[in-house]
Amino acid sequence: MQLLWKKFKKRHIEANIDECGIEVGTPHTSYRYEVSKEAVLHVVMSGKGSFSYNGETHPLETGDIFLLQRGMQVHYAASIDHPWIYYWVGFSGQLVTDYLKRTQLIDNPVIRKSDTTMISKLVERMCYTAQSYTIEQSDDIQHMSDLYQLLYALYQISPKNHERPETSIYESVQEAIRFMNHSYMQTITIEQVAQHVNMSRSYLYKLFKQNLNQSPQSYLIQLRMSQAAKLLQETSLQSQEIAARVDYQEPLMFSKAFKKFFGVTPTAYRKGHTAHTIS
């Protein structure tokens, strides 16, 4: 039985909290599916249950955690005798992916019989903040603070040797990002980005997926949408002028792209988030 399931709109490129939830398990209650979210951390707050993945079943109890990642085929179930209560938080973004790669959870998604007190407290606070979440009370800042603390706590409890990519490859990706950051307001193609860093488009795509877990095109769209949202928040510019500033010549196409990314139209976004900042 779900006591809470709160979803949040994507607001940042680097790191986002996508959802928070509380589940009170009952005997014979289980879930079996392919994970579609980027990452969802579950913390067993009390009781017992089991988590199955990749042919292995892990018995879990109070304090244990498991991480769901996109593409995993999973099955988890409450104990018949002592059903669990677990909290979960879903998160995504470039920094989230990078930081998770510094933990063993990325390869072994279960932590058992460890001191997860700090992790439990952070996830619990994130869930309770979600119940009465408002921007006016700066709950978004609290959430992001808790997310970074959570990622660090996961690293502390399950560290993994972090190898930096080869310097030349890393610098090529960074240069591609710098190029897009400085040129997003112009009509640029991913082919031009690839030429700028002297590599093929397919290889650039491969490096972006390896290092950022997204394509160059996806990064460029997120960059433009992020800048558009910032202009909506901080200026009184008309939507068509903002569209032109992020290289959308057709306001209708910009509005459709913005709504697909944020879930609301530019007008609704401005009214819902920034009316108090625009003079």
GIDAPE-V430148 format. One record per helix or strand of 3 or more residues. SS is the DSSP state (~ for helix, > for strand). FROM is the first residue (numbers start at 1). LEN is the number of residues. Records with the same first field share a line. If there is no record, write none. Layout:
SS->FROM-LEN ; FROM-LEN
This chain:
>->2-6 ; 16-9 ; 30-5 ; 39-8 ; 48-6 ; 56-6 ; 65-5 ; 73-6 ; 85-8
~->94-7 ; 104-3 ; 117-15 ; 139-19 ; 167-17 ; 190-7 ; 201-12 ; 216-19 ; 239-7 ; 251-12 ; 266-8
